[in-house]
Amino acid sequence: MTDTVVFIVDDEEGIRESLSGIFEDEGYTVLTAGTAEEAFDMLKEQTPDLMFLDVWLPGIDGIQALTKIRERNPELPIVMISGHGNIELAVNATRIGAYDFLEKPLSLERVLLVASRALERRTLELENRALKQDLTEKWRLIGNSPKMKQLGEQIDMAAKSNGRVLILGESGAGKELVAHTLHGSSTRASKPFIEMNCAAIPQELIESELFGHEKGSFTGAFERKKGKFELADEGTLFLDEVGDMSLSTQAKVLRVIETQEFQRVGGSKNIKVDVRIISATNKDLAEEVKKSTFREDLFYRLNVIPIPLPPLRERKEDIPELVDYFLGYFAAEYGQKPKKITPEGLKMLEVYDWPGNIRELRNVIERLVIMIPSNTVTPKNIILGEAARSDYFTFNTLKEARESFEKDFIIKKLEENNWNISKTAEILDIERSNLHRKIKAYDIKTP
C-alpha cells in the first residue's frame, strides 16, 4: 500500500489536512496542492495513482483542470469534490472523465470506499492493457522477406473489410497467427475471437459446438449451451481445418452464412448473429470439390478473400529473426537468460527445409532452451528431422523408453494426418477418447 500515491488538490487547507490524515493512516503516500497551476507543475515530476480534485479552485477551476489533466494523464482516476454540488455539475464532470463526484462535508467511509474502487479499476485497466499487449506480441507476424511483406499487405487490406477470408497453407505454417492478426486489425478487434478446429471435434458433436444445443436435446445435454456462432456474435469465428468438416455440417454452415440465422440443436427459435468467418485449411479445397468431399457453393462463399501462406522453406531469410524471437520468448517463459546461437548453428537452421514449418522451428528452439545448459547454442546441440526423435537406448528403464517411443510415435502419426485426431485414432486403432488422454498425458502441443 505504501507505493500507492494519492494526490489531493483543494484550496482549503483543512480539507487537505483531513484527507491527508485519512489516507496516511491507511498507509498511502499523499501529495497535496492548493491550486490547479501548482498541481500541473507537480504532475510533471510525480505520477500519482489517484487524485481528489476540488471543483471550486482559484484561477483555473476544477472542471478546466480536469479537462487538461485527462488529456495528459488519461489513465489517472480523478474524484471531484465540491461544497456546492449539483446534478448538472456532477454529470458534466463525469462526462469529461471524472471517476466519481463527492459532496462536502466528506464522509470518511465514503472517501475510502471510492478510493478503493477507483484504485481497483485502475489496476484492472492496467492489467487489461498489459494482457492485450502480451496478446499482440504473441500473435505478431515475424519476418521481413518479400513474401512476408506481401502477406502483411494482404492482411491489412483484408482486415478493413468484413469479407470472408480463406487462409491456405501447410500444417504449421502459421494459419492461426494470420487469423488472429486479421481479427486484431479489423473493426471487430474489441469483439470476440472464437475459434474451432473442425478436425478435432467428433462429427456427432460438431453441430452442437457450432450452433449450441438446448437442454435435453440429446443424451448428455444437461443444460442449454451456446455454440461458437452465438459466442462470436459481432466478432470473428475462425474455422480451422475447415476441409475436414462433414458434408451435412457444411450444408448447415452454408445456410448460416446466407441468412446469418440458425437454431440450436433441439431448438425451434431462430437466432440471428453478425459474424465474420475466417477459415483455414491445408487441403486443396478445389480438388476436394472435384472429389465431391467439399461443397462447391460453400467453397465459393468462404473463398471471398484467399490468403496463401508461404511455407518456411520459401522464406528462409526470415529464420534468423524467428530464431531470435523464439529464443527470447522461451527464455522469458522458463525464467532464463536468453541464449545466443553461433553463426554456424544459425546456418544449420537456415539450410534445413523445415517440413513442419514454423511449428517445427518453434519446437526445436524450445528444446534447446530447456535442454542445453550453456548460454551458447552450437551445431552439436541442434538435432533436426528424424534425428530429433529420442535415442531410446539412453533410458534406464523399459517404462521410460516405452513412454518416449509412444509419444514420438503419436506425434509422427498426428503430423502425417495433419493433426486430425479422429483420423489418427482410426489409424492407430484406438478410441478417439483414448488418444485424447495420451495427448494430454504426454503434454503434446496440438496446433
C-alpha beads as a LAMMPS data file, in Angstrom:
LAMMPS data file: protein, C-alpha beads

447 atoms
446 bonds

1 atom types
1 bond types

-500.0 500.0 xlo xhi
-500.0 500.0 ylo yhi
-500.0 500.0 zlo zhi

Masses

1 110.0

Atoms # bond

1 1 1 0.000 0.000 0.000
2 1 1 2.873 2.401 0.719
3 1 1 3.687 2.615 -3.001
4 1 1 0.214 3.964 -3.796
5 1 1 0.193 7.756 -4.203
6 1 1 -2.945 9.844 -3.647
7 1 1 -2.891 13.473 -4.866
8 1 1 -5.244 15.940 -3.122
9 1 1 -5.891 19.281 -4.844
10 1 1 -8.034 21.685 -2.783
11 1 1 -7.657 25.350 -1.841
12 1 1 -8.921 24.680 1.719
13 1 1 -6.017 23.761 3.967
14 1 1 -8.360 21.985 6.388
15 1 1 -9.614 19.642 3.626
16 1 1 -6.056 18.896 2.510
17 1 1 -5.017 18.098 6.080
18 1 1 -8.037 15.936 6.923
19 1 1 -7.820 13.915 3.693
20 1 1 -4.058 13.543 4.099
21 1 1 -4.566 12.175 7.591
22 1 1 -7.183 9.683 6.405
23 1 1 -5.012 8.284 3.615
24 1 1 -1.745 8.317 5.579
25 1 1 -3.454 6.321 8.341
26 1 1 -4.352 3.743 5.669
27 1 1 -0.729 3.522 4.505
28 1 1 -0.945 5.647 1.344
29 1 1 1.620 8.225 0.258
30 1 1 -0.052 11.643 -0.055
31 1 1 0.723 14.688 -2.226
32 1 1 -1.166 17.991 -1.878
33 1 1 -1.631 21.197 -3.856
34 1 1 -3.733 24.303 -3.281
35 1 1 -4.253 25.358 -6.909
36 1 1 -4.594 23.765 -10.348
37 1 1 -1.444 25.547 -11.516
38 1 1 0.539 24.044 -8.630
39 1 1 -0.929 20.618 -9.422
40 1 1 0.135 20.894 -13.097
41 1 1 3.735 21.595 -12.052
42 1 1 3.766 18.674 -9.615
43 1 1 2.317 16.285 -12.226
44 1 1 5.371 16.967 -14.390
45 1 1 7.509 15.361 -11.677
46 1 1 5.084 12.932 -9.986
47 1 1 2.781 10.181 -11.250
48 1 1 0.033 9.612 -8.667
49 1 1 -2.333 6.638 -8.681
50 1 1 -5.436 8.598 -7.676
51 1 1 -6.457 12.266 -7.488
52 1 1 -9.085 14.121 -5.439
53 1 1 -9.761 17.434 -7.206
54 1 1 -11.849 20.313 -5.831
55 1 1 -14.275 21.931 -8.283
56 1 1 -14.035 25.474 -6.903
57 1 1 -10.369 26.438 -7.162
58 1 1 -8.927 29.968 -7.543
59 1 1 -7.597 30.728 -11.012
60 1 1 -8.128 27.655 -13.199
61 1 1 -11.163 25.888 -11.730
62 1 1 -11.507 22.167 -11.139
63 1 1 -13.543 21.409 -14.285
64 1 1 -10.971 23.146 -16.503
65 1 1 -8.182 21.370 -14.611
66 1 1 -9.970 18.027 -15.047
67 1 1 -10.062 18.511 -18.813
68 1 1 -6.335 19.334 -19.028
69 1 1 -5.249 16.540 -16.674
70 1 1 -7.332 13.945 -18.537
71 1 1 -5.622 14.988 -21.785
72 1 1 -2.160 14.497 -20.278
73 1 1 -2.911 11.607 -17.874
74 1 1 -5.864 9.651 -19.314
75 1 1 -5.181 6.670 -17.021
76 1 1 -5.339 8.686 -13.769
77 1 1 -8.670 8.214 -11.909
78 1 1 -9.925 11.597 -10.665
79 1 1 -12.591 12.061 -7.987
80 1 1 -14.183 15.526 -7.996
81 1 1 -15.145 17.134 -4.657
82 1 1 -17.325 20.193 -4.080
83 1 1 -19.129 22.037 -1.316
84 1 1 -21.764 23.326 -3.752
85 1 1 -22.519 20.270 -5.829
86 1 1 -25.479 19.828 -8.131
87 1 1 -26.590 17.150 -10.569
88 1 1 -25.643 19.150 -13.672
89 1 1 -22.108 19.742 -12.352
90 1 1 -21.684 16.063 -11.443
91 1 1 -22.925 14.902 -14.852
92 1 1 -20.607 17.333 -16.635
93 1 1 -17.590 16.184 -14.596
94 1 1 -18.390 12.530 -15.293
95 1 1 -18.799 13.239 -18.999
96 1 1 -15.352 14.844 -19.112
97 1 1 -13.855 11.789 -17.424
98 1 1 -14.156 12.056 -13.638
99 1 1 -14.367 8.693 -11.872
100 1 1 -16.828 9.951 -9.229
101 1 1 -18.207 13.091 -7.604
102 1 1 -18.308 13.664 -3.807
103 1 1 -20.016 16.485 -1.906
104 1 1 -18.636 18.200 1.187
105 1 1 -18.720 17.588 4.079
106 1 1 -16.853 14.405 3.154
107 1 1 -17.687 11.082 4.803
108 1 1 -14.607 9.104 5.916
109 1 1 -16.170 5.784 4.913
110 1 1 -17.359 7.134 1.543
111 1 1 -13.945 8.631 0.707
112 1 1 -12.108 5.386 1.461
113 1 1 -14.673 3.277 -0.420
114 1 1 -14.478 5.444 -3.549
115 1 1 -10.662 5.464 -3.357
116 1 1 -10.545 1.671 -3.041
117 1 1 -12.859 1.149 -6.023
118 1 1 -11.062 3.706 -8.189
119 1 1 -7.663 2.135 -7.496
120 1 1 -9.070 -1.344 -8.127
121 1 1 -10.465 -0.267 -11.505
122 1 1 -7.166 1.380 -12.429
123 1 1 -5.322 -1.856 -11.605
124 1 1 -7.737 -3.866 -13.761
125 1 1 -7.362 -1.412 -16.661
126 1 1 -3.559 -1.593 -16.484
127 1 1 -3.668 -5.401 -16.299
128 1 1 -6.047 -5.495 -19.253
129 1 1 -3.755 -3.267 -21.289
130 1 1 -0.769 -5.454 -20.406
131 1 1 -2.737 -8.557 -21.390
132 1 1 -3.672 -7.012 -24.730
133 1 1 -0.030 -6.090 -25.267
134 1 1 1.005 -9.670 -24.492
135 1 1 -1.568 -10.977 -26.960
136 1 1 -0.413 -8.502 -29.594
137 1 1 3.155 -9.725 -29.092
138 1 1 2.073 -13.371 -29.120
139 1 1 0.246 -13.019 -32.432
140 1 1 2.830 -10.806 -34.118
141 1 1 3.887 -11.660 -37.664
142 1 1 7.664 -12.049 -37.797
143 1 1 9.777 -11.639 -40.899
144 1 1 10.774 -9.022 -43.485
145 1 1 11.174 -11.246 -46.516
146 1 1 9.333 -10.170 -49.704
147 1 1 6.737 -12.901 -49.150
148 1 1 6.078 -11.777 -45.583
149 1 1 5.780 -8.141 -46.663
150 1 1 3.284 -9.202 -49.313
151 1 1 1.394 -11.234 -46.712
152 1 1 1.285 -8.208 -44.388
153 1 1 -0.151 -6.052 -47.173
154 1 1 -2.819 -8.665 -47.918
155 1 1 -3.777 -8.846 -44.249
156 1 1 -4.001 -5.043 -43.957
157 1 1 -6.332 -4.839 -46.955
158 1 1 -8.477 -7.807 -45.911
159 1 1 -8.751 -6.684 -42.276
160 1 1 -10.505 -3.444 -43.219
161 1 1 -13.421 -5.315 -44.758
162 1 1 -15.974 -7.794 -43.456
163 1 1 -15.261 -10.160 -46.345
164 1 1 -14.801 -13.844 -45.532
165 1 1 -11.160 -14.944 -45.676
166 1 1 -9.790 -18.381 -46.556
167 1 1 -6.226 -18.915 -45.306
168 1 1 -4.368 -21.565 -47.305
169 1 1 -1.155 -23.148 -46.100
170 1 1 0.704 -26.198 -44.951
171 1 1 0.399 -27.562 -41.441
172 1 1 2.455 -25.497 -39.006
173 1 1 2.842 -22.518 -41.359
174 1 1 1.008 -20.085 -39.061
175 1 1 -2.620 -20.026 -40.211
176 1 1 -3.917 -19.396 -36.688
177 1 1 -1.489 -16.487 -36.316
178 1 1 -2.783 -14.886 -39.532
179 1 1 -6.396 -15.331 -38.353
180 1 1 -5.639 -13.600 -35.044
181 1 1 -3.810 -10.795 -36.865
182 1 1 -6.748 -10.271 -39.222
183 1 1 -9.151 -10.011 -36.315
184 1 1 -6.847 -7.756 -34.284
185 1 1 -6.518 -5.332 -37.196
186 1 1 -10.230 -5.264 -38.011
187 1 1 -13.085 -3.070 -36.811
188 1 1 -14.201 -6.113 -34.780
189 1 1 -10.993 -6.230 -32.726
190 1 1 -12.778 -5.340 -29.470
191 1 1 -15.347 -8.092 -30.028
192 1 1 -14.912 -11.866 -29.506
193 1 1 -12.497 -14.010 -31.490
194 1 1 -13.848 -17.562 -31.324
195 1 1 -12.009 -20.467 -32.910
196 1 1 -12.822 -24.071 -33.619
197 1 1 -10.647 -26.813 -35.081
198 1 1 -13.056 -28.716 -37.308
199 1 1 -10.730 -31.738 -37.411
200 1 1 -10.562 -32.059 -33.623
201 1 1 -14.310 -32.312 -32.918
202 1 1 -16.155 -35.630 -33.467
203 1 1 -18.699 -35.318 -36.266
204 1 1 -21.541 -36.230 -33.905
205 1 1 -20.693 -33.205 -31.707
206 1 1 -19.614 -30.609 -34.250
207 1 1 -23.099 -29.186 -34.828
208 1 1 -23.599 -28.742 -31.084
209 1 1 -20.222 -26.963 -30.927
210 1 1 -21.100 -24.656 -33.805
211 1 1 -24.774 -23.922 -33.100
212 1 1 -25.203 -24.815 -29.417
213 1 1 -27.951 -27.025 -28.024
214 1 1 -31.000 -26.937 -25.806
215 1 1 -31.229 -28.812 -22.529
216 1 1 -32.273 -32.431 -23.111
217 1 1 -31.773 -32.261 -26.883
218 1 1 -29.565 -35.380 -26.762
219 1 1 -28.014 -37.733 -24.224
220 1 1 -25.628 -35.745 -22.085
221 1 1 -27.190 -32.349 -22.872
222 1 1 -27.819 -31.466 -19.230
223 1 1 -28.141 -27.732 -19.813
224 1 1 -28.508 -25.174 -22.592
225 1 1 -25.224 -24.334 -24.306
226 1 1 -24.304 -21.507 -26.641
227 1 1 -22.425 -22.506 -29.796
228 1 1 -19.443 -20.901 -31.480
229 1 1 -21.585 -18.818 -33.844
230 1 1 -23.533 -17.324 -30.957
231 1 1 -20.391 -16.677 -28.897
232 1 1 -18.773 -14.930 -31.881
233 1 1 -21.672 -12.511 -32.415
234 1 1 -20.349 -9.121 -33.639
235 1 1 -16.862 -10.652 -33.731
236 1 1 -14.941 -13.262 -35.701
237 1 1 -15.371 -17.021 -35.983
238 1 1 -12.214 -18.875 -37.056
239 1 1 -12.906 -22.291 -38.591
240 1 1 -9.551 -24.073 -38.667
241 1 1 -9.129 -27.151 -40.889
242 1 1 -12.486 -26.389 -42.476
243 1 1 -11.769 -29.002 -45.149
244 1 1 -12.385 -31.742 -42.565
245 1 1 -15.996 -30.734 -41.977
246 1 1 -18.637 -33.292 -42.972
247 1 1 -20.951 -32.591 -45.904
248 1 1 -24.012 -32.407 -43.649
249 1 1 -22.341 -29.805 -41.405
250 1 1 -21.115 -27.907 -44.475
251 1 1 -24.733 -27.536 -45.619
252 1 1 -25.764 -26.030 -42.279
253 1 1 -22.770 -23.661 -42.148
254 1 1 -23.644 -22.530 -45.681
255 1 1 -27.178 -21.782 -44.512
256 1 1 -25.900 -19.638 -41.625
257 1 1 -23.581 -17.719 -43.973
258 1 1 -26.506 -16.983 -46.300
259 1 1 -29.034 -15.985 -43.626
260 1 1 -26.932 -15.139 -40.539
261 1 1 -29.535 -17.195 -38.664
262 1 1 -29.561 -20.650 -37.098
263 1 1 -31.263 -22.784 -34.491
264 1 1 -29.639 -24.551 -31.576
265 1 1 -29.665 -28.345 -31.743
266 1 1 -33.044 -29.365 -30.352
267 1 1 -34.354 -25.793 -30.557
268 1 1 -37.011 -24.099 -32.659
269 1 1 -36.125 -20.430 -32.189
270 1 1 -34.148 -18.625 -34.890
271 1 1 -31.054 -16.884 -33.512
272 1 1 -29.680 -14.012 -35.586
273 1 1 -25.965 -13.186 -35.462
274 1 1 -23.452 -10.864 -37.098
275 1 1 -20.304 -12.951 -37.529
276 1 1 -17.297 -12.622 -39.792
277 1 1 -15.920 -16.007 -40.801
278 1 1 -12.223 -16.660 -41.296
279 1 1 -11.431 -20.220 -42.309
280 1 1 -8.211 -22.120 -42.884
281 1 1 -7.132 -25.391 -44.419
282 1 1 -4.036 -27.281 -45.501
283 1 1 -6.072 -29.063 -48.174
284 1 1 -6.631 -28.068 -51.793
285 1 1 -10.340 -27.313 -51.498
286 1 1 -10.735 -27.007 -55.275
287 1 1 -9.582 -30.638 -55.533
288 1 1 -11.880 -31.611 -52.652
289 1 1 -14.764 -30.042 -54.611
290 1 1 -13.870 -32.195 -57.630
291 1 1 -13.873 -35.276 -55.381
292 1 1 -17.296 -34.232 -54.018
293 1 1 -15.970 -34.136 -50.428
294 1 1 -16.434 -30.366 -50.151
295 1 1 -19.419 -28.353 -51.311
296 1 1 -18.689 -26.089 -54.260
297 1 1 -21.159 -23.420 -53.085
298 1 1 -19.570 -23.313 -49.609
299 1 1 -16.095 -23.127 -51.143
300 1 1 -17.036 -20.008 -53.078
301 1 1 -18.710 -18.489 -50.024
302 1 1 -15.595 -18.981 -47.874
303 1 1 -13.085 -18.108 -50.595
304 1 1 -14.027 -14.425 -50.968
305 1 1 -10.524 -13.309 -49.989
306 1 1 -7.960 -16.110 -50.337
307 1 1 -4.697 -15.585 -48.468
308 1 1 -1.995 -18.151 -49.329
309 1 1 0.581 -18.623 -46.583
310 1 1 4.170 -19.337 -47.699
311 1 1 5.913 -22.332 -46.088
312 1 1 9.064 -21.571 -44.111
313 1 1 11.329 -23.153 -46.746
314 1 1 10.228 -20.401 -49.170
315 1 1 11.215 -17.579 -46.821
316 1 1 14.395 -18.790 -45.181
317 1 1 15.708 -15.235 -44.910
318 1 1 13.234 -14.834 -42.012
319 1 1 14.790 -17.684 -39.995
320 1 1 17.359 -15.535 -38.077
321 1 1 14.622 -13.176 -36.865
322 1 1 12.348 -16.096 -35.943
323 1 1 15.149 -17.838 -34.050
324 1 1 15.960 -14.676 -32.135
325 1 1 12.278 -14.185 -31.263
326 1 1 11.765 -17.767 -30.034
327 1 1 15.000 -17.735 -28.031
328 1 1 13.791 -14.632 -26.197
329 1 1 10.223 -15.891 -25.841
330 1 1 11.145 -19.230 -24.270
331 1 1 13.897 -17.711 -22.123
332 1 1 11.253 -15.429 -20.590
333 1 1 8.779 -18.292 -20.237
334 1 1 11.263 -20.512 -18.383
335 1 1 12.940 -17.724 -16.420
336 1 1 16.327 -17.965 -18.137
337 1 1 18.804 -15.577 -19.689
338 1 1 18.369 -15.541 -23.492
339 1 1 20.738 -17.934 -25.240
340 1 1 22.902 -16.975 -28.200
341 1 1 23.326 -19.145 -31.267
342 1 1 26.643 -19.321 -33.110
343 1 1 26.777 -18.345 -36.811
344 1 1 27.450 -21.999 -37.649
345 1 1 24.393 -23.087 -35.656
346 1 1 22.227 -20.477 -37.344
347 1 1 23.488 -21.593 -40.763
348 1 1 22.466 -25.143 -39.915
349 1 1 18.923 -23.935 -39.226
350 1 1 18.855 -21.845 -42.403
351 1 1 19.751 -24.682 -44.776
352 1 1 17.231 -27.135 -43.288
353 1 1 13.918 -27.375 -45.223
354 1 1 11.546 -27.381 -42.218
355 1 1 8.793 -29.760 -43.357
356 1 1 6.934 -28.899 -40.130
357 1 1 7.274 -25.165 -40.841
358 1 1 7.151 -22.585 -38.019
359 1 1 5.780 -25.118 -35.541
360 1 1 8.811 -27.368 -36.062
361 1 1 11.241 -24.448 -35.668
362 1 1 9.441 -23.341 -32.508
363 1 1 9.686 -26.852 -31.040
364 1 1 13.404 -27.091 -31.856
365 1 1 14.155 -23.745 -30.172
366 1 1 12.054 -24.639 -27.133
367 1 1 14.006 -27.892 -26.728
368 1 1 17.309 -26.005 -26.980
369 1 1 16.233 -23.504 -24.316
370 1 1 15.121 -26.287 -21.958
371 1 1 17.802 -28.919 -22.551
372 1 1 21.028 -27.022 -23.308
373 1 1 22.695 -25.768 -20.089
374 1 1 25.139 -23.497 -21.937
375 1 1 24.186 -19.951 -22.879
376 1 1 25.595 -20.563 -26.362
377 1 1 23.984 -22.915 -28.886
378 1 1 26.355 -24.625 -31.324
379 1 1 25.692 -27.060 -34.217
380 1 1 26.386 -30.062 -31.966
381 1 1 23.405 -29.033 -29.790
382 1 1 20.997 -28.932 -32.743
383 1 1 19.126 -32.081 -33.758
384 1 1 16.785 -31.836 -36.749
385 1 1 14.333 -34.056 -38.592
386 1 1 14.087 -37.734 -37.730
387 1 1 17.287 -37.452 -35.673
388 1 1 15.329 -35.274 -33.248
389 1 1 13.407 -38.347 -32.110
390 1 1 14.646 -39.846 -28.865
391 1 1 17.561 -42.273 -28.623
392 1 1 15.633 -44.891 -26.660
393 1 1 18.780 -46.749 -25.578
394 1 1 19.754 -43.868 -23.303
395 1 1 16.846 -44.626 -20.942
396 1 1 17.441 -46.710 -17.827
397 1 1 14.057 -48.420 -17.626
398 1 1 11.752 -50.103 -20.117
399 1 1 8.870 -47.896 -18.933
400 1 1 10.764 -44.666 -19.775
401 1 1 11.798 -45.936 -23.217
402 1 1 8.276 -47.199 -23.990
403 1 1 6.659 -43.904 -22.993
404 1 1 9.177 -41.888 -25.009
405 1 1 8.617 -44.079 -28.073
406 1 1 4.829 -43.886 -27.719
407 1 1 4.921 -40.091 -27.504
408 1 1 7.190 -39.781 -30.579
409 1 1 5.055 -42.300 -32.482
410 1 1 1.822 -40.436 -31.709
411 1 1 3.370 -37.091 -32.731
412 1 1 4.628 -38.582 -36.001
413 1 1 1.206 -40.045 -36.857
414 1 1 -0.536 -36.784 -35.941
415 1 1 1.845 -34.902 -38.247
416 1 1 1.239 -37.403 -41.058
417 1 1 -2.508 -36.845 -40.713
418 1 1 -2.326 -33.056 -40.397
419 1 1 -3.233 -33.285 -36.700
420 1 1 -6.632 -34.775 -37.485
421 1 1 -7.301 -36.579 -34.196
422 1 1 -10.193 -38.725 -35.449
423 1 1 -8.211 -39.980 -38.453
424 1 1 -5.085 -40.586 -36.343
425 1 1 -7.059 -42.556 -33.758
426 1 1 -8.514 -44.707 -36.552
427 1 1 -5.045 -45.416 -37.997
428 1 1 -3.634 -46.178 -34.531
429 1 1 -6.643 -48.460 -33.932
430 1 1 -7.543 -46.861 -30.614
431 1 1 -10.568 -44.960 -29.343
432 1 1 -10.520 -41.236 -30.014
433 1 1 -11.025 -40.553 -26.292
434 1 1 -8.002 -42.751 -25.516
435 1 1 -5.861 -40.762 -27.953
436 1 1 -7.027 -37.534 -26.317
437 1 1 -5.930 -38.873 -22.914
438 1 1 -2.492 -39.786 -24.240
439 1 1 -2.063 -36.367 -25.885
440 1 1 -2.869 -34.740 -22.548
441 1 1 -0.699 -37.142 -20.536
442 1 1 2.333 -36.622 -22.772
443 1 1 1.703 -32.853 -22.977
444 1 1 1.680 -32.963 -26.769
445 1 1 1.056 -29.450 -28.087
446 1 1 -1.582 -29.666 -30.833
447 1 1 -1.904 -26.811 -33.330

Bonds

1 1 1 2
2 1 2 3
3 1 3 4
4 1 4 5
5 1 5 6
6 1 6 7
7 1 7 8
8 1 8 9
9 1 9 10
10 1 10 11
11 1 11 12
12 1 12 13
13 1 13 14
14 1 14 15
15 1 15 16
16 1 16 17
17 1 17 18
18 1 18 19
19 1 19 20
20 1 20 21
21 1 21 22
22 1 22 23
23 1 23 24
24 1 24 25
25 1 25 26
26 1 26 27
27 1 27 28
28 1 28 29
29 1 29 30
30 1 30 31
31 1 31 32
32 1 32 33
33 1 33 34
34 1 34 35
35 1 35 36
36 1 36 37
37 1 37 38
38 1 38 39
39 1 39 40
40 1 40 41
41 1 41 42
42 1 42 43
43 1 43 44
44 1 44 45
45 1 45 46
46 1 46 47
47 1 47 48
48 1 48 49
49 1 49 50
50 1 50 51
51 1 51 52
52 1 52 53
53 1 53 54
54 1 54 55
55 1 55 56
56 1 56 57
57 1 57 58
58 1 58 59
59 1 59 60
60 1 60 61
61 1 61 62
62 1 62 63
63 1 63 64
64 1 64 65
65 1 65 66
66 1 66 67
67 1 67 68
68 1 68 69
69 1 69 70
70 1 70 71
71 1 71 72
72 1 72 73
73 1 73 74
74 1 74 75
75 1 75 76
76 1 76 77
77 1 77 78
78 1 78 79
79 1 79 80
80 1 80 81
81 1 81 82
82 1 82 83
83 1 83 84
84 1 84 85
85 1 85 86
86 1 86 87
87 1 87 88
88 1 88 89
89 1 89 90
90 1 90 91
91 1 91 92
92 1 92 93
93 1 93 94
94 1 94 95
95 1 95 96
96 1 96 97
97 1 97 98
98 1 98 99
99 1 99 100
100 1 100 101
101 1 101 102
102 1 102 103
103 1 103 104
104 1 104 105
105 1 105 106
106 1 106 107
107 1 107 108
108 1 108 109
109 1 109 110
110 1 110 111
111 1 111 112
112 1 112 113
113 1 113 114
114 1 114 115
115 1 115 116
116 1 116 117
117 1 117 118
118 1 118 119
119 1 119 120
120 1 120 121
121 1 121 122
122 1 122 123
123 1 123 124
124 1 124 125
125 1 125 126
126 1 126 127
127 1 127 128
128 1 128 129
129 1 129 130
130 1 130 131
131 1 131 132
132 1 132 133
133 1 133 134
134 1 134 135
135 1 135 136
136 1 136 137
137 1 137 138
138 1 138 139
139 1 139 140
140 1 140 141
141 1 141 142
142 1 142 143
143 1 143 144
144 1 144 145
145 1 145 146
146 1 146 147
147 1 147 148
148 1 148 149
149 1 149 150
150 1 150 151
151 1 151 152
152 1 152 153
153 1 153 154
154 1 154 155
155 1 155 156
156 1 156 157
157 1 157 158
158 1 158 159
159 1 159 160
160 1 160 161
161 1 161 162
162 1 162 163
163 1 163 164
164 1 164 165
165 1 165 166
166 1 166 167
167 1 167 168
168 1 168 169
169 1 169 170
170 1 170 171
171 1 171 172
172 1 172 173
173 1 173 174
174 1 174 175
175 1 175 176
176 1 176 177
177 1 177 178
178 1 178 179
179 1 179 180
180 1 180 181
181 1 181 182
182 1 182 183
183 1 183 184
184 1 184 185
185 1 185 186
186 1 186 187
187 1 187 188
188 1 188 189
189 1 189 190
190 1 190 191
191 1 191 192
192 1 192 193
193 1 193 194
194 1 194 195
195 1 195 196
196 1 196 197
197 1 197 198
198 1 198 199
199 1 199 200
200 1 200 201
201 1 201 202
202 1 202 203
203 1 203 204
204 1 204 205
205 1 205 206
206 1 206 207
207 1 207 208
208 1 208 209
209 1 209 210
210 1 210 211
211 1 211 212
212 1 212 213
213 1 213 214
214 1 214 215
215 1 215 216
216 1 216 217
217 1 217 218
218 1 218 219
219 1 219 220
220 1 220 221
221 1 221 222
222 1 222 223
223 1 223 224
224 1 224 225
225 1 225 226
226 1 226 227
227 1 227 228
228 1 228 229
229 1 229 230
230 1 230 231
231 1 231 232
232 1 232 233
233 1 233 234
234 1 234 235
235 1 235 236
236 1 236 237
237 1 237 238
238 1 238 239
239 1 239 240
240 1 240 241
241 1 241 242
242 1 242 243
243 1 243 244
244 1 244 245
245 1 245 246
246 1 246 247
247 1 247 248
248 1 248 249
249 1 249 250
250 1 250 251
251 1 251 252
252 1 252 253
253 1 253 254
254 1 254 255
255 1 255 256
256 1 256 257
257 1 257 258
258 1 258 259
259 1 259 260
260 1 260 261
261 1 261 262
262 1 262 263
263 1 263 264
264 1 264 265
265 1 265 266
266 1 266 267
267 1 267 268
268 1 268 269
269 1 269 270
270 1 270 271
271 1 271 272
272 1 272 273
273 1 273 274
274 1 274 275
275 1 275 276
276 1 276 277
277 1 277 278
278 1 278 279
279 1 279 280
280 1 280 281
281 1 281 282
282 1 282 283
283 1 283 284
284 1 284 285
285 1 285 286
286 1 286 287
287 1 287 288
288 1 288 289
289 1 289 290
290 1 290 291
291 1 291 292
292 1 292 293
293 1 293 294
294 1 294 295
295 1 295 296
296 1 296 297
297 1 297 298
298 1 298 299
299 1 299 300
300 1 300 301
301 1 301 302
302 1 302 303
303 1 303 304
304 1 304 305
305 1 305 306
306 1 306 307
307 1 307 308
308 1 308 309
309 1 309 310
310 1 310 311
311 1 311 312
312 1 312 313
313 1 313 314
314 1 314 315
315 1 315 316
316 1 316 317
317 1 317 318
318 1 318 319
319 1 319 320
320 1 320 321
321 1 321 322
322 1 322 323
323 1 323 324
324 1 324 325
325 1 325 326
326 1 326 327
327 1 327 328
328 1 328 329
329 1 329 330
330 1 330 331
331 1 331 332
332 1 332 333
333 1 333 334
334 1 334 335
335 1 335 336
336 1 336 337
337 1 337 338
338 1 338 339
339 1 339 340
340 1 340 341
341 1 341 342
342 1 342 343
343 1 343 344
344 1 344 345
345 1 345 346
346 1 346 347
347 1 347 348
348 1 348 349
349 1 349 350
350 1 350 351
351 1 351 352
352 1 352 353
353 1 353 354
354 1 354 355
355 1 355 356
356 1 356 357
357 1 357 358
358 1 358 359
359 1 359 360
360 1 360 361
361 1 361 362
362 1 362 363
363 1 363 364
364 1 364 365
365 1 365 366
366 1 366 367
367 1 367 368
368 1 368 369
369 1 369 370
370 1 370 371
371 1 371 372
372 1 372 373
373 1 373 374
374 1 374 375
375 1 375 376
376 1 376 377
377 1 377 378
378 1 378 379
379 1 379 380
380 1 380 381
381 1 381 382
382 1 382 383
383 1 383 384
384 1 384 385
385 1 385 386
386 1 386 387
387 1 387 388
388 1 388 389
389 1 389 390
390 1 390 391
391 1 391 392
392 1 392 393
393 1 393 394
394 1 394 395
395 1 395 396
396 1 396 397
397 1 397 398
398 1 398 399
399 1 399 400
400 1 400 401
401 1 401 402
402 1 402 403
403 1 403 404
404 1 404 405
405 1 405 406
406 1 406 407
407 1 407 408
408 1 408 409
409 1 409 410
410 1 410 411
411 1 411 412
412 1 412 413
413 1 413 414
414 1 414 415
415 1 415 416
416 1 416 417
417 1 417 418
418 1 418 419
419 1 419 420
420 1 420 421
421 1 421 422
422 1 422 423
423 1 423 424
424 1 424 425
425 1 425 426
426 1 426 427
427 1 427 428
428 1 428 429
429 1 429 430
430 1 430 431
431 1 431 432
432 1 432 433
433 1 433 434
434 1 434 435
435 1 435 436
436 1 436 437
437 1 437 438
438 1 438 439
439 1 439 440
440 1 440 441
441 1 441 442
442 1 442 443
443 1 443 444
444 1 444 445
445 1 445 446
446 1 446 447
